[in-house]
């Protein structure tokens, strides 16, 4: 994430979940976390973060699902989608995969559903949709 983008995110009217996912999930606030990286190019910090999640998977506090796909336009590369869900919320992984695989352009409706599945409140999603296209966020 660029410095300009991270500065813009800090100025939002709410705290984004980025780098706070595990704590929010363990408190039952966030039902689903989603990560995506090119296999073999994952930053070490991400691998360490996922290990923290995996400790809770081993204890039954979280459920993990991994989906590996070939990169469109770069068949020599694969990407990993990694999902962590609260027990009983596994359906949200399926709903997220369906959303991500919908044909057509990304829309405000899809962006709203994406936020809902990740556990953002309606007012936060409304705020995001209203402000994400601002020049400061570009």
CORDANOR-V983722 format. One record per backbone hydrogen bond with DSSP energy under -1.0 kcal/mol. NH is the residue of the N-H (numbers start at 1). CO is the residue of the C=O. E is the energy in kcal/mol with one decimal. If there is no record, write none. Layout:
BEGIN
nh: [NH,NH]
co: [CO,CO]
e: [E,E]
END
This chain:
BEGIN
nh: [6,7,8,9,10,12,20,24,25,26,27,28,29,30,33,35,37,39,41,47,48,49,50,51,52,53,54,55,57,58,60,61,62,63,65,67,69,71,74,77,79,80,81,82,83,84,85,86,89,92,93,94,95,96,97,98,99,100,101,102,111,112,113,114,115,116,117,118,119,120,125,126,127,128,129,130,131,132,134,137]
co: [2,3,4,5,6,9,17,20,21,22,23,25,24,24,84,82,80,78,38,43,44,45,46,47,48,49,50,51,53,54,57,56,56,85,83,81,79,77,71,74,69,37,67,35,65,33,63,31,86,89,90,90,91,92,93,94,95,96,97,99,107,108,109,110,111,112,113,114,116,115,121,122,123,124,125,126,127,128,131,134]
e: [-2.7,-2.4,-2.2,-2.5,-1.8,-1.4,-3.1,-2.1,-2.7,-2.7,-1.3,-1.8,-2.4,-1.2,-2.7,-2.5,-1.7,-2.8,-2.1,-1.8,-2.5,-2.0,-2.9,-1.8,-1.4,-1.7,-2.9,-1.7,-1.7,-2.4,-1.7,-2.3,-1.1,-2.8,-2.5,-2.7,-2.4,-2.6,-1.9,-2.7,-2.8,-3.1,-3.2,-3.1,-3.1,-2.1,-2.6,-2.1,-2.5,-1.9,-1.6,-1.2,-2.4,-2.3,-2.7,-2.4,-2.2,-3.0,-1.7,-1.2,-2.7,-2.6,-2.2,-2.5,-2.2,-2.4,-2.6,-1.6,-1.3,-2.5,-2.2,-2.7,-2.2,-2.6,-2.9,-2.0,-1.9,-2.5,-1.6,-1.4]
END
